Amino acid sequence: MKFYCQSYLWCQKLVFVGVLMTTALLIGCSPKTGMSENPQMVSLSGTIVEIDDHGNAVTDLEIAPFTERGWKLGDTLEAAFATGQKIQIKFVENYGDVPVGDYLGRFSTSTKQFKIAINMGNIAETLKLKKQSKVVLQKVESLSAD
């Protein structure tokens, strides 16, 4: 009886280790899905939490989701608002990185929140944006001739 119990426990441990190894192997060998196949990683949803003194739309979006998606300075993003309006914005560091009158998106150096703006303009007034409105950002793929 003692031999049978020890053999049984040994078999349980062996099966457990086998299941762990198989699971690890399946996870490690599973095909990786690209960001373009995962709609949640392609677009980024946020809320306008404030319209600042200059008419910029301050969102609740922070930098981490941008870097997770591989978005970087210089990228063109589409901003779709709850009003149904869609605009293309340039993701930049400073307002002056785009011509006067162009749409842009940048992170505030003080609050670290993403702002959507018009260089030398009032985007909230222009697009009739309001606090607590939803905004969805998506990267616009460039059509480069490689």
Protein Blocks (a to p, Z undefined) as FASTA:
>chain_A
ZZmmmmmmmmmmmmmmmmmmmmmmmmmmpccddfklmmklmpccdddfbdcfkopacdfb
dfklmmmnopaehiacddddfkopacdddddfbfklpcehiacddddfklopacdddehi
afklmnopaehiacddddddddddZZ
